[in-house]
Amino acid sequence: MEPMLAVLAQAWQIVVGVLTILLNVIASGHAVLHKRDSRAAVGWVGVIWLAPIAGAVAYALLGINRIRRKASERRAIQPLLLSGEFDSAPRLSGGVSLRHQPVHLAALARLVDRVSGRPLTQGNEITPLVNGDEAYPAMVEAIESAQTSIVLATYIFDHDAAGHMFAAALGRAARRGVEVRVLIDAVGSRYSRPPITGTLARAGVRAALFGRTRVPWRMPYFNLRNHRKILVVDGRIGFTGGMNIREGNLLATPSPSPTRDLHFRIDGPVVGQLTQTFAEDWAFATGEVLQGARWFPDLAPGGETVARVVTDGPDGDFEKARLVYLGALGCAQHSVRIVTPYFLPDAGLISALNVAALRGVVVEIVLPERVNLALVQWAATHQLWQMLQRGCRIYTTPGPFDHTKLMLVDDGWALIGSSNWDPRSLRLNWELLVDCYDRALVARLSGIIEDKLNDAQLVTKDDVDARPFPIKLRDGLARLASPYL
């Protein structure tokens, strides 16, 4: 009997070994064939073989894009995209005039035109809204004025005082007969308990989740999230930026996690591109196609800003934000100002920042002194020396935590929206940016940055080098995980 058991045990070990090797070969082959970044492919292959079975399982959970929107999944909305019914922004023959902008920014506009696939629109008005104290009342007021339609997309929609304020306004609009659609990221909806979806349903608001997942809600790094923030009322009044819906953004109200942020009200033809982006995401999540004048009315120009929407994501819009960043850094002649909460640029972006600084461009990067995700802060700190040694100026601002996302070039170009300077935004999440050409707007945004710099601390290479060795080691180890942060 014992010899038989020994033979069975040996046979079982052989079977397990063969299956493990086969699983590793399949997972490694998938990574080699489908990972666009060779470093990511090498990293995953190493994980797969150094941690048998566990590595392959980790790759299956975190390394594969399961919600890539293929052409077959978008078939229902593709005819509308081709016919232009989704886009109420005028496609002006001969192009949009940038006569008040220098030649190098016109070159940047051509680059973004080719990257984005969307036309520039004239006659927009873009109004900065500082913190939730300015943004939320303006957004709720617009919702209360709605007559035909409301679309709202957000990453986080908390079940708190701010969330209830929005849910109540949306419910009142729905009861007035306004068509309301709310899209919340599935992971972002779990940042508070219970989720706001129940409150919205009881208020009569039609809401859906983007990218449902069974991963516990406390896992903030899970891939492939819809990070866009869009509110459009009656197809005419738009809001976008980096602000989620949570009471921490209301700085006048005491909160355990106060957060500074910047949002924008948008009026004019580019609002049609905001609605178009929402409609694509909504059709993907629910199968419903939004069309017609209720959602896409004719939009008249009414401001001085030339603008367009740039969408970025892990599917057909892959790395569009990164290309815009690179193009802007390459075009800059005098100054670059970047405000971001999460700063983990890859080697190419670091080189572009350094080359701009070496050309004599004043490159200023404004970061929070304390980041709400410790691993991200450690990894970011580890690489600051690479830019400091080439002349980039880096500042840190004291609390509350600053979630602002903003990029300015010279005195005529601004990039606003939801994207951070990290791999999660640039490679893994769906993001939305607005490409803006307007000297007056840039001057106003520069004033907001100046206010931040008044309280900021200049970071020097000596400061970074003075960290104790254990802290440097910790930060360096965190940097190894930066492709997934």
Protein Blocks (a to p, Z undefined) as FASTA:
>chain_A
ZZmmmmmmmmmmmmmmmmmmmmmmmmmmmmmmmmmblklmmmmmmmmmmmghjlmmmmmm
mmpcfkbccfklmmmmmmmmmnommpmcdcdehiaafkkbcfklmmmmmmmmmmnopacd
ehiacdddehjklmmmmmmmmmmmpmkbccdddfbdcdbfklmmmmmmmmmmmmnopacd
ddddfklmmmpccdfklmmmmnopacddehiafbdfklmkbghiafbdcddehhlacced
jbdcdfklmmkbccfbdcdddddddedjklmmmmmmmmmmmmmmnopacedjklmccddd
fbfbdcddddddfklmgoklmmmmmmmmmmpmkbccdddfbdcddfklmmmmmmmmmnop
acdddddfbdcblklmmmmmmmmmmmmmnopacddddddddfbdcddehjlbccedjbdc
dfklmmmmccdddddddfklmmmmmmmmmmmmmmpccddfklmmmpcfklmmmmmmmmmm
mmmZZ
